Each structure stands twice: as structure tokens, then as C-alpha cells.
Amino acid sequence: MFKKVLIANRGEIAARIIATCRALGIRTVTIYSEVDSQSLHVREADEAYCIGPAPAAQSYLRGQAIIDTALESGAEAIHPGYGFLSENADFAEACAGAGLTFIGPPAHAIRLMGSKIAARQLALSVGAPIVPGYDGEDQSDTTLLSEAQRIGYPLLIKASAGGGGKGMRVVYSAGDFAEQLAGARREAQAAFGDATVFLERLILRPRHIEIQILGDQHGNLIHLGERECSIQRRHQKIVEESPSPALTPALRATMGEIAIRIARAAGYVNAGTLEFMLDEQQQFYFLEMNTRLQVEHPVTELVTGLDLVRHQLLIAAGEPLTLTQEQVTHRGHAIEVRLYAEDPALHFLPSTGTVEQFIWPAAPGIRVDSGIESGDEVTQYYDPMIAKLIAYGEDRPAAIERLRAALAQSVILGVTSNIPLLYAISRHPAFQAGQTHTAFLEEHNLLDASTFTPSELPSEVIIAAALYEMQNGQAGAALNGHTLNPWQTLGPWRMAGDTRTFNYYWQEESYTIGLAPQRAHTWRVKIQQRPIEEVISIATYDNIVLFRRGPDQVRAYIQRQAAEIQITLAGHVYRLQRRQPPNVAATAHEGAPGQIAAQRSLKAPMAGTIVKVQAHDGEEVQEHQVLVILSAMKMEHSITAPYAGKVRHIHYQEGAVVPGGAVLVEME
């Protein structure tokens, strides 16, 4: 076994690999970019080396620099994790050339299966069913358009070298094909350095099923069953589970046998995943192979009891598999959800900043693989996934209940997260019934945050906000983690029995709450026209308010940002606004033409790079027309015209790096 391994990655997967290496007594070396110098994976490793500036191209994608670092540190092997260089055949070859073991498949298998076109052709050669489409060498616009007409709409344009939904576009009509093709090529080139695409018929309402395999250097290949990853947003998985509620034992065995047949034909070694689409008639089609460890590997680990990273290390060290196919057993059910730093209320735009607090429950059957801790920063430079929460139960209903409860108790403060969406999915009747497919979110309108935002503001939210402000609003009330006694801090007003009043706005509704002290820790509460009641303040510390309302104890998490107070309670996030002094300038011009000035300046929703400018100064444009395309966190974001009008000025050219909030376009 290796004595020292370099991990060529960052975030949660680097921390995950470190955990297994530590259990095996293997010293770990990690690399980091300048912006990641204080990151969790750096703190956890035995050794750490700076590899370059923040952009991945100047740090985590510098293959030769990583190899040099491995040699300098005395590492014997490199584990690439997933993403970055994990499916780069040239890097795997360079590792071997430097005398280092690449913990993954051989370069020839990566190269073969890394091309989705070549993988489709290989699958076809061993009798695996594939989705009808076009994967020819001719990449001209004319040929691709002609083939699209032959296949029929709707169809998918997919990057040959791609994955994770990057370089993928859905096309519903011939009129949209050219624009979507250009976008897919551009994103594929930026993400993978290869703009080659292929076309596939779009199968409606399919399930996404993948088969996990392990292969050693002695010709042994086994599969570990399936994962279903049907619930996706922008072709990126956000919920994964094992086993799939759709597969019968016979279908599972057939798909597993096909997966092994394809992997054997590819000469595959180490951990890998064969991905399939399953239609409503139970017909499955091979899609692609991921020649690496998958993000969702924990669900397989929980239902099989196997440590996949451990097996990767053993296989790379030349050890034979100790398991036969007959010895692979499955028990219970596991569901994983991906926690992203993104705002569902703002069309899921990534959210950057410092994670003030990250809290999750320590409960039976709950596992969290995280790349952050409280105090860490989420930057614009990398994928916005910050953690994975995995729930395990004796069966699917038990796993769902544990997942739902865990999400209700999980809190991320400082950046906005997708926890409310995940919580809504866990409670949705269609999900609980196992009726999932790749358009699940669209079909149930879950991409619109208003569908899973509570329609009423609970009294507990208003009480929590007022107690927090009451007990934290005094000058010099720095608690440093200690419980604050209102009778010691609220000043002489308490002696007169005054009522402190707070006004909040939520969803354009105004709420008034009055608090008056009664006795130690006890308050009389009056909200709007509701009856007066008493609450007992138990504690206020570290953004937590704990109070008792009758026999019920309420725990809420609170963050103040300027005039906004965010309260997290039972899986939901409520944003209350405090009444602000009137804006004299705005009031003076109310109703004047200047009222729409904000719409005239189109700003960057976040920091990123301008990859396409599709309008010019003085051009007449239509409402919703795409003017500028911004690339950030590995995805493209379109800046569109809010109304029909004229472009006054475009402030940036293609290739420019812009900060969040920068004015990109001025409209007339």
C-alpha cells in the first residue's frame, strides 16, 4: 500500500479522500490555490502546497506543476477526485511517465470512454442499446442541422468530452438550433478544451440510472448495483438514491451485466460509472461512462457497506478484488442531496461570501460530506456545491423521513443555499411515491421558489426576529457565545414596563410586534390583532434564538444583513425587512421618468467572465433578447433586455472579467 498520496483536488472530495487515507495510515498531501489557503481540505491534510492563483486554469488544472509537487513531497500516487484532471488522459499518462501511480483507470480507457461519441460506438459494438442520434466526425453547422432534422425535435446537443450538464442544450425547434449549438460549443470549449458535440433524441420523462463498477488489474470486474439520479436542474444532479424504486431485480441484473460488458471492452480498471436512461416502457439506453469516482458515490457506500475510495487505493496498488459479484449485497436505502450556495429566489444564481455558520444534525443514519466549515468562504472561482447530505434508512420511506428531518434542522448562514428546495422535494408526494424523472422539477414547478415558499408568516418567525433584535441590539452587547439576560442588558426602560415595538415587512405585508418584559426571561407578546401571549426566552447566542411558547420550544437561526433579517426555521428561510428612513431623492422623483432608471442599467448578477456580446451600441432590441452572456462558476448566465428598446452602451468586451454588480449594459 502507498505511504503517501497527493490529492489533486479541493473541497469536499479532497476532504473525503483524506478521511479514508487517514484510516489506512496513508499520509496525505494536498494542493491549494491562493484563495483556498485556509480551506478545509488544506487544514485536514498532512502537507499542503500552493499551486497557483485562484482561477482553476492557473492552479488545479496545472498538471505538470501538480506532478512536480507530488515528486517534491515524496508522494507515490495521485488521486484526482472528480472534476478538474480526473478524466484527463494526458495527465494520467504524465503521472505514469513520472513514476507516479494515477489512482483511476488507465489513460487509454479514459481517452476512449471520455469521448461520448467513441463510448457510444463501443457500447453499440457489444450489443448495448443507445439513444438514436448523430455522433459522426463531420462537425459542420450544415451537417449537424441536417442530422437534427433527421432525428427530429426535441433533441439534445451534448459535448463529446463533457459531463455535469456543461455543453448540453435542449433544442425544441430548428429555429433555435444555431444559437443553442453555438452556446453548447462555447461552454464545452471552456469547460473541457474540446468543442466537439453530438446529437441525441430527447427522451421525454426518462429516469437517469447509473451502474457503479469496480475492476482490478487482474481482470476481475463487478458491479455494485445502481443509483437513480433523475432529479436534476440544468442537467446537474441534485438528488441521488440507491436502489432505484423503478428497477426490478431482473432489470437490475441485465443493466449490471451490460455495464460490465462495456467496461471490459474498454479495458477498464478502478472505479467507474456507466450511465443509462430508462424510459417509461422500462427500455434502457446507454448514455456515457464516467471514468472516475462520482459525486454521488456515498449512497452506494451506505447500501453496500463498502468504502469506494479504499477500493480505489487497493486496486491502484495492484491488489486484487476480494469481492465476487455473488458476495455484493445491498441493505436498506440511501438518498443524497447536494447543498449548493445558490439562491432559489433569484433563479438559482450562485451565492458567494463567507459561511458564517454551517449547522447540520448529528442523527442516526445521517452523513455529511462537506468542503466547508463555519467561517470558510465560497468564491466565484469554483463549483457552488459546498456539501452533500446523505440519509440512510432500512427502507425508502425511512430514508426519506430522515432526510426530511435533517434538512429541516440544517442551516447555512452567510450565503444563500438551496436547502428550501431540497426540503420541498423531500416532502413532495410524487417524490415520496418514487415518481421521479429528469423533468421532475419543471413538471412540479419547483424551479419557482414561490411554490415552496410558505404562504403565511408563522408567529414564531416574528417572535424570533424581535427577541433577537431586542437582546442583541444594545451597544456593546457582544456575547461571545454566552446567554444574554434581558434583565441585565435592556437598560432602565424595563422598570417602567415599556413595550418595545418592531415593524417588519414580508412579501409586501407589514407586521407589527410589541414586546413587554414581565419577569425574568418572560415577555408579553402582541402581534397585529392576534391575542396577547407570553413567551419565555431561553437563550440567544451564535445566531440562535431559543424560546418557549406554551409547552413548545422553538429554535430559530438568524442572520442580519443591513436592513434584512433572515430567519431559518424548520427547513424554510424567511427574509424580513425592517422599516427604513424614507429615501428623499426617490420620493421627490416618484412617478417621474427617472423611476425606471434601475431598469436601464443591467448589472452582472455575480462576478464572472464575459464570453459573448450579442448586441452593440445603438441597436434596437426586443424584450427578453439576450444581450450578453456571462460565465461564472462553470455555467453561463444570460443578461437579457427587460423591455423592447435601444442599447445605449455595452460597457465590456468579450473576455473581460467583471465584478458582481458591475453595469454591463445601459438601455434607452
C-alpha positions in Angstrom: 0.0 0.0 0.0 1.1 3.6 -0.6 2.7 5.5 2.2 1.9 9.0 0.8 -0.8 10.2 -1.6 -1.2 13.6 -3.2 -4.8 14.7 -3.7 -5.2 16.8 -6.9 -8.4 18.4 -5.9 -10.2 20.6 -3.4 -13.3 20.9 -1.3 -15.5 18.1 -0.1 -14.0 15.4 -2.3 -10.5 16.2 -1.2 -11.6 16.0 2.5 -13.4 12.7 1.7 -10.3 11.1 0.3 -8.2 12.4 3.2 -10.5 10.6 5.6 -10.0 7.2 4.0 -6.3 7.7 3.7 -6.1 8.6 7.4 -8.0 5.4 8.2 -5.4 3.4 6.2 -2.4 5.1 7.7 -1.5 6.9 4.5 -0.1 10.4 4.7 -1.8 13.0 2.6 -0.5 15.8 0.5 -3.0 18.4 -0.7 -2.6 21.3 -3.2 -4.4 24.6 -3.0 -4.9 27.8 -4.9 -4.1 31.2 -3.3 -7.8 31.8 -2.5 -8.0 28.3 -0.9 -5.1 28.7 1.5 -7.4 28.4 4.6 -9.8 25.9 3.2 -11.0 22.7 5.0 -9.1 20.3 2.7 -5.9 22.2 3.4 -6.4 22.1 7.2 -7.1 18.4 7.1 -4.1 17.2 5.1 -0.7 16.3 6.5 1.1 18.5 4.0 -0.1 21.3 1.7 1.4 23.2 -1.2 0.2 26.3 -3.0 -0.2 25.5 -6.7 -1.1 28.9 -8.1 -3.7 31.8 -8.3 -7.4 31.3 -7.9 -8.5 30.5 -11.4 -8.5 26.7 -12.0 -6.6 27.0 -15.2 -3.7 28.6 -13.2 -3.9 26.2 -10.3 -5.9 22.9 -10.1 -5.6 22.3 -13.9 -1.8 22.7 -14.0 -0.9 19.1 -14.5 2.8 19.3 -14.7 3.0 21.6 -11.6 0.9 19.0 -9.7 3.2 16.2 -10.7 6.3 18.2 -9.7 4.7 18.9 -6.3 4.0 15.2 -5.9 7.6 14.3 -6.6 8.9 17.1 -4.3 6.7 15.9 -1.5 7.7 12.2 -1.9 4.2 11.1 -2.8 3.9 7.8 -4.6 0.5 8.3 -6.1 -2.0 10.9 -7.1 -5.8 10.7 -6.5 -7.6 13.2 -8.8 -11.0 13.1 -7.1 -13.7 14.2 -9.6 -13.7 17.2 -11.9 -10.5 19.1 -12.8 -8.0 16.5 -14.1 -9.8 13.3 -13.0 -10.8 12.4 -16.6 -7.7 13.8 -18.4 -5.9 11.0 -20.2 -2.8 13.1 -20.8 -2.5 13.8 -17.1 -2.8 10.1 -16.3 -0.1 9.3 -18.8 2.1 12.1 -17.4 1.8 10.6 -13.9 2.9 7.2 -15.2 5.8 8.8 -17.1 6.9 10.5 -13.8 6.8 7.2 -11.9 3.6 8.1 -10.1 0.5 5.9 -9.8 -2.6 7.5 -11.1 -5.5 6.4 -8.8 -8.0 5.8 -11.5 -8.4 4.0 -14.9 -5.6 3.6 -17.4 -5.1 6.5 -19.9 -6.4 4.5 -22.8 -9.7 3.8 -21.1 -10.1 7.4 -20.1 -9.4 8.6 -23.6 -11.8 6.0 -25.1 -14.7 6.5 -22.7 -14.1 10.2 -22.3 -15.3 10.7 -25.8 -19.0 10.3 -25.6 -19.0 9.5 -29.3 -16.4 6.8 -29.0 -18.2 5.4 -25.9 -21.5 5.2 -27.8 -19.8 3.3 -30.7 -18.1 0.9 -28.2 -21.4 0.2 -26.4 -23.1 -0.5 -29.8 -20.3 -3.0 -30.6 -21.1 -5.1 -27.6 -24.8 -5.0 -28.1 -25.8 -2.3 -25.6 -28.8 -0.2 -26.6 -28.1 3.5 -27.3 -30.3 6.6 -27.8 -30.8 7.4 -31.5 -28.7 10.3 -32.6 -25.7 11.5 -34.6 -22.1 11.1 -33.5 -20.2 11.5 -36.7 -16.9 13.2 -37.3 -18.4 16.0 -39.5 -19.0 18.9 -37.1 -20.0 21.5 -39.7 -23.1 23.5 -38.9 -24.8 22.3 -42.1 -24.3 18.6 -41.3 -25.4 19.0 -37.7 -28.5 20.9 -38.7 -29.3 18.3 -41.3 -28.9 15.5 -38.8 -31.1 17.3 -36.3 -33.8 17.4 -38.9 -33.4 13.7 -39.4 -33.5 12.9 -35.7 -36.4 15.2 -35.0 -37.2 17.7 -32.3 -36.9 18.0 -29.3 -33.3 16.8 -29.2 -30.2 17.3 -27.1 -26.9 18.8 -28.2 -24.2 17.3 -25.9 -20.5 17.9 -25.5 -18.5 14.9 -26.5 -15.9 15.4 -23.8 -18.4 16.8 -21.3 -20.2 16.0 -18.1 -22.2 17.6 -15.3 -24.6 19.3 -17.8 -21.9 21.5 -19.3 -22.0 21.9 -23.0 -25.5 20.5 -23.1 -28.5 22.2 -24.7 -32.2 21.2 -25.3 -33.5 22.3 -28.7 -37.2 22.3 -29.4 -37.2 23.7 -32.9 -35.0 24.3 -36.0 -35.1 28.0 -35.4 -33.3 27.7 -32.1 -30.7 25.2 -33.3 -27.9 27.5 -34.4 -28.0 29.6 -31.2 -28.1 26.6 -28.9 -25.3 24.9 -30.9 -23.1 27.9 -30.5 -23.7 28.0 -26.8 -23.0 24.3 -26.3 -19.8 24.6 -28.3 -18.6 27.6 -26.3 -19.4 26.1 -23.0 -17.8 22.7 -24.0 -14.6 24.5 -25.1 -14.4 26.5 -21.9 -15.0 23.5 -19.6 -13.2 20.7 -21.5 -11.0 22.3 -24.1 -12.9 20.4 -26.8 -15.9 21.9 -28.7 -16.9 18.6 -30.3 -20.6 17.8 -29.9 -23.1 15.1 -30.8 -26.9 14.9 -31.1 -29.4 12.7 -29.3 -33.1 12.3 -29.4 -34.6 13.8 -26.3 -36.4 11.0 -24.4 -39.4 12.5 -22.5 -39.8 11.8 -18.8 -36.9 9.4 -18.5 -35.2 8.2 -15.4 -31.4 8.6 -15.1 -29.9 5.3 -13.9 -26.2 4.6 -13.3 -24.3 1.4 -12.5 -21.3 1.6 -10.3 -18.5 -0.8 -11.2 -15.1 -1.9 -9.8 -12.4 -3.5 -11.8 -8.9 -4.6 -10.7 -5.7 -5.1 -12.6 -6.2 -8.9 -12.7 -9.2 -8.9 -15.0 -11.9 -9.0 -12.3 -14.9 -6.8 -12.8 -18.0 -6.4 -10.6 -20.9 -4.0 -10.4 -22.3 -2.6 -7.1 -25.9 -2.0 -8.2 -27.5 1.2 -9.4 -28.1 4.8 -8.3 -31.0 6.8 -9.6 -30.1 10.4 -10.3 -33.3 11.6 -12.1 -33.9 14.9 -10.2 -31.8 17.4 -11.9 -31.5 21.1 -12.5 -29.8 22.3 -15.7 -28.8 18.7 -16.3 -26.9 18.7 -13.0 -28.0 16.1 -10.4 -29.2 17.4 -7.1 -30.8 14.2 -5.6 -29.4 10.7 -5.9 -30.6 7.4 -4.4 -30.0 3.7 -4.2 -31.6 1.5 -5.0 -33.9 2.9 -7.7 -37.6 2.5 -7.0 -38.1 1.8 -10.7 -35.8 -1.3 -11.2 -36.9 -4.9 -10.8 -34.3 -7.5 -9.8 -34.2 -8.8 -13.4 -33.7 -5.3 -14.9 -31.0 -4.5 -12.4 -29.2 -7.7 -13.3 -29.5 -7.0 -17.0 -28.2 -3.4 -16.7 -25.4 -4.6 -14.5 -24.3 -7.2 -17.0 -24.4 -4.7 -19.8 -22.3 -2.3 -17.8 -19.6 -4.9 -17.1 -19.6 -5.9 -20.8 -18.9 -2.3 -21.9 -16.3 -1.8 -19.2 -14.5 -5.0 -20.1 -14.5 -4.0 -23.8 -12.9 -0.7 -22.7 -10.1 -2.4 -20.7 -11.4 -0.6 -17.6 -9.7 -0.7 -14.2 -10.6 1.0 -10.9 -13.9 2.7 -10.0 -16.2 3.9 -12.8 -19.9 4.5 -13.6 -22.0 3.6 -16.6 -24.9 5.9 -17.1 -28.2 4.9 -18.7 -31.6 6.4 -19.5 -34.7 4.4 -18.6 -37.9 5.3 -20.4 -41.5 4.8 -19.2 -41.7 1.4 -21.0 -38.7 0.1 -19.0 -36.4 0.3 -22.0 -32.9 1.5 -21.1 -30.3 3.2 -23.3 -26.5 3.6 -22.6 -25.5 7.3 -22.4 -21.9 7.6 -21.3 -19.3 6.4 -18.8 -17.7 8.5 -16.1 -14.1 7.3 -15.7 -13.8 8.5 -12.1 -15.4 8.5 -8.7 -18.8 10.0 -8.8 -20.1 12.8 -6.6 -22.9 10.5 -5.5 -20.7 7.5 -4.5 -21.8 7.8 -0.8 -25.2 6.3 -1.5 -23.6 3.2 -2.9 -21.3 3.0 0.1 -24.1 3.1 2.5 -26.2 0.4 0.9 -23.3 -1.9 0.2 -21.2 -1.2 3.3 -18.1 -0.6 1.1 -15.6 2.2 1.1 -15.1 3.0 -2.6 -12.1 5.2 -2.0 -10.4 2.4 -0.1 -11.1 0.1 -3.0 -9.7 2.6 -5.4 -6.5 2.8 -3.4 -6.2 -1.0 -3.1 -6.8 -1.5 -6.9 -4.3 1.2 -7.8 -1.7 -0.5 -5.5 -2.2 -3.7 -7.5 -4.3 -5.6 -5.0 -7.0 -8.0 -6.5 -10.6 -7.5 -5.7 -11.6 -9.5 -2.6 -15.3 -9.5 -3.6 -17.1 -11.6 -6.2 -20.3 -10.5 -7.8 -22.2 -13.0 -5.7 -20.8 -11.5 -2.5 -22.1 -8.0 -3.2 -25.1 -7.4 -1.1 -27.5 -4.5 -0.6 -29.3 -3.4 2.5 -31.6 -0.5 3.2 -32.0 2.7 1.2 -29.8 5.8 0.9 -30.6 9.2 -0.5 -28.1 12.0 -1.2 -28.9 15.7 -1.8 -26.4 18.3 -2.9 -26.2 21.5 -1.0 -25.3 24.4 -3.3 -24.5 28.0 -2.5 -27.2 29.4 -4.7 -30.4 31.4 -4.3 -33.7 29.7 -5.5 -35.5 33.1 -5.3 -33.0 34.6 -7.8 -33.2 31.9 -10.5 -30.6 29.8 -8.6 -27.8 32.3 -9.2 -24.7 31.2 -7.2 -24.2 32.9 -3.9 -20.7 33.9 -2.8 -19.3 35.1 0.6 -18.3 33.8 4.0 -20.3 31.0 5.5 -21.0 32.4 8.9 -22.4 29.1 10.2 -23.0 25.7 8.8 -25.1 23.5 11.1 -26.4 20.0 10.4 -27.9 17.4 12.8 -25.9 14.6 14.4 -28.6 12.0 13.9 -28.9 8.2 13.2 -28.5 7.5 9.5 -27.2 10.9 8.6 -23.9 11.5 6.9 -22.5 14.9 5.7 -19.6 15.1 3.3 -18.6 18.8 3.4 -16.0 21.0 1.8 -16.6 23.9 4.3 -16.9 24.7 7.9 -18.3 27.8 9.6 -16.0 30.7 8.7 -15.0 29.4 5.3 -15.5 31.3 2.1 -17.4 30.4 -1.0 -15.8 32.1 -4.0 -16.7 32.8 -7.6 -13.9 30.5 -9.0 -15.3 27.0 -8.4 -18.4 25.0 -8.5 -21.0 26.2 -5.9 -21.6 22.8 -4.4 -20.4 23.0 -0.8 -21.6 19.8 0.8 -23.6 16.6 0.4 -26.2 15.4 3.0 -26.9 11.6 2.8 -29.7 9.9 4.7 -29.8 6.1 5.2 -32.8 4.0 6.4 -34.0 0.5 6.5 -36.2 1.2 3.5 -37.0 4.2 1.2 -39.8 5.7 3.5 -37.4 5.6 6.5 -34.6 7.2 4.4 -37.0 10.0 3.2 -38.1 10.7 6.8 -34.6 11.0 8.0 -33.7 13.2 5.0 -36.6 15.5 5.6 -35.9 15.9 9.3 -32.2 16.5 8.6 -32.9 19.2 6.1 -35.3 20.9 8.5 -32.5 21.1 11.0 -29.7 22.1 8.6 -28.7 25.8 8.4 -26.3 27.7 6.3 -25.8 31.4 7.2 -23.7 33.9 5.3 -24.5 32.6 1.9 -27.9 31.6 0.4 -28.4 27.9 -0.1 -30.8 25.6 -1.9 -31.9 23.9 1.3 -35.5 25.1 1.0 -35.7 23.5 -2.5 -34.3 20.2 -1.2 -36.7 20.3 1.8 -39.6 20.8 -0.6 -38.5 17.9 -2.7 -38.3 15.6 0.3 -41.9 16.5 1.3 -43.3 16.3 -2.2 -45.9 13.4 -2.7 -44.5 12.5 -6.1 -41.0 12.1 -4.8 -42.2 10.1 -1.8 -44.1 7.8 -4.3 -40.9 7.3 -6.3 -42.4 9.1 -9.4 -39.2 10.8 -10.5 -37.8 11.7 -13.9 -35.4 14.2 -15.3 -38.1 16.9 -15.7 -39.4 16.4 -12.2 -38.6 20.0 -11.0 -40.2 21.5 -14.1 -43.3 19.3 -14.0 -44.0 20.2 -10.4 -43.0 23.8 -10.8 -40.2 23.5 -8.2 -37.9 25.8 -10.0 -40.1 28.7 -9.0 -39.3 29.5 -5.4 -42.8 30.8 -4.8 -44.1 27.2 -5.0 -42.2 26.1 -1.9 -42.2 29.4 0.0 -44.8 29.4 2.8 -47.9 31.4 2.0 -48.2 32.7 5.6 -45.6 34.1 8.0 -45.6 32.0 11.2 -45.8 33.9 14.5 -42.6 32.1 15.7 -40.6 33.8 12.9 -41.7 37.3 14.0 -41.1 36.5 17.7 -37.7 35.1 17.0 -36.7 38.2 15.0 -37.9 40.6 17.7 -36.2 38.6 20.5 -33.0 38.6 18.6 -33.1 42.3 18.0 -34.2 43.0 21.5 -31.4 41.0 23.1 -28.6 41.9 20.6 -29.4 45.5 19.7 -27.8 47.2 22.7 -24.5 48.9 22.3 -21.6 46.8 23.4 -23.7 43.7 23.8 -21.0 41.4 22.5 -22.0 38.0 23.9 -19.0 35.9 22.8 -21.2 32.8 22.9 -22.9 33.5 26.3 -26.6 33.6 27.0 -27.8 37.1 27.4 -30.1 38.1 30.2 -32.5 40.8 29.1 -32.9 42.0 32.7 -29.3 42.9 32.8 -29.0 44.5 29.4 -32.1 46.3 28.4 -31.5 49.4 30.4 -33.8 51.4 32.7 -36.8 51.3 30.4 -37.7 47.9 31.8 -38.5 49.4 35.2 -41.4 51.4 33.6 -42.8 48.4 31.9 -42.5 49.9 28.4 -43.3 47.9 25.3 -40.7 47.7 22.6 -42.2 47.7 19.1 -40.8 46.3 15.9 -42.1 46.6 12.4 -41.3 44.0 9.7 -42.3 43.5 6.1 -42.6 40.1 4.4 -44.0 39.6 0.9 -45.3 43.1 0.8 -47.2 42.6 4.1 -46.5 44.7 7.2 -46.3 43.0 10.6 -46.0 44.8 14.0 -44.9 43.1 17.2 -44.7 44.5 20.7 -42.6 43.0 23.5 -43.0 43.9 27.1 -41.0 42.3 30.0 -43.0 40.6 32.7 -40.5 38.7 34.9 -37.0 37.2 34.4 -36.8 35.9 30.8 -40.6 36.2 30.2 -42.2 38.5 27.7 -45.7 39.6 26.8 -46.1 39.4 23.0 -48.6 41.1 20.9 -48.6 40.6 17.1 -51.1 42.6 15.0 -54.6 41.8 16.1 -53.7 38.4 17.5 -54.3 37.6 21.2 -51.6 38.6 23.7 -49.4 35.7 24.8 -46.4 35.0 26.9 -43.1 33.6 25.7 -40.0 32.6 27.7 -36.6 33.5 26.2 -34.3 30.6 26.9 -31.1 31.6 25.0 -29.8 33.9 22.3 -26.3 33.2 21.1 -24.3 32.4 17.9 -27.3 33.5 15.7 -29.6 31.2 17.5 -32.8 32.1 19.3 -34.4 29.5 21.6 -37.7 30.3 23.3 -40.6 28.5 24.8 -44.2 29.3 23.7 -46.5 27.4 25.9 -45.1 23.8 26.1 -43.5 24.1 22.7 -39.8 25.0 22.4 -38.8 26.9 19.2 -35.3 27.1 17.8 -34.6 29.6 15.0 -31.4 30.7 13.3 -31.0 34.3 12.4 -28.7 36.4 10.3 -28.8 40.2 10.0 -27.7 41.7 6.7 -28.2 45.5 6.6 -32.0 46.1 6.7 -32.8 42.5 6.2 -33.2 39.8 8.8 -33.1 36.2 7.6 -34.7 33.6 9.9 -34.3 29.9 9.2 -37.0 27.8 10.8 -37.9 24.2 10.1 -36.5 24.0 6.6 -37.7 27.4 5.4 -35.9 30.7 5.1 -37.8 33.9 5.8 -36.5 37.3 4.8 -37.9 40.1 6.9 -37.3 43.8 6.1 -37.0 46.5 8.8 -38.7 49.8 8.0 -36.2 52.2 6.6 -36.0 56.0 6.7 -37.6 57.5 3.6 -35.4 58.0 0.5 -35.9 61.7 0.0 -34.4 61.7 -3.5 -36.6 58.8 -4.6 -39.7 60.3 -3.1 -39.1 63.6 -4.8 -39.0 62.0 -8.2 -41.7 59.4 -7.7 -43.7 59.0 -10.8 -41.1 60.8 -12.9 -39.3 59.2 -15.8 -36.3 58.6 -13.6 -38.3 55.9 -11.8 -37.3 53.3 -14.3 -33.6 54.2 -14.1 -32.8 51.0 -12.3 -34.1 49.0 -15.3 -31.9 51.0 -17.7 -28.7 49.6 -16.1 -28.3 45.9 -16.5 -25.8 44.6 -13.9 -23.8 41.4 -13.5 -25.6 39.2 -11.0 -22.2 37.9 -9.8 -18.5 38.1 -10.7 -17.6 36.3 -13.9 -16.2 36.5 -17.4 -18.0 38.0 -20.5 -18.0 35.1 -23.0 -20.3 36.6 -25.6 -21.7 40.0 -26.5 -24.7 39.7 -28.8 -25.7 43.3 -29.2 -24.0 46.6 -30.0 -24.4 50.3 -29.1 -27.4 51.9 -30.7 -29.1 48.5 -31.6 -32.9 48.2 -31.4 -33.6 45.0 -29.3 -36.7 43.1 -28.3 -37.9 42.2 -24.8 -36.0 39.2 -23.4 -33.4 39.3 -26.2 -30.0 38.0 -25.0 -27.5 40.9 -24.9 -24.6 39.5 -23.0 -23.6 36.0 -21.8 -21.6 35.8 -18.5 -19.7 32.7 -17.4 -19.4 32.1 -13.7 -18.9 29.0 -11.6 -18.6 26.8 -14.7 -22.0 27.9 -16.0 -23.3 30.5 -18.4 -25.8 33.2 -17.4 -27.7 35.3 -20.0 -28.3 39.0 -19.5 -31.5 39.9 -21.4 -33.3 43.0 -22.3 -36.0 43.8 -19.7 -38.1 45.5 -22.4 -38.1 46.4 -26.1 -35.8 49.4 -26.6 -32.4 50.6 -27.7 -29.0 49.7 -26.4 -27.3 52.9 -25.3 -23.9 51.4 -24.4 -22.2 48.0 -23.7 -19.5 48.5 -21.1 -17.4 45.4 -21.6 -16.0 43.3 -24.4 -15.8 39.6 -24.7 -13.1 38.1 -22.4 -13.5 40.8 -19.8 -13.6 39.7 -16.1 -16.3 41.7 -14.3 -17.1 42.1 -10.6 -20.6 41.3 -9.3 -22.9 44.3 -9.6 -20.9 45.8 -12.5 -23.1 47.6 -15.1 -22.8 45.6 -18.2 -25.4 47.3 -20.5 -27.2 50.6 -20.5 -30.6 50.7 -22.1 -32.8 53.5 -23.5 
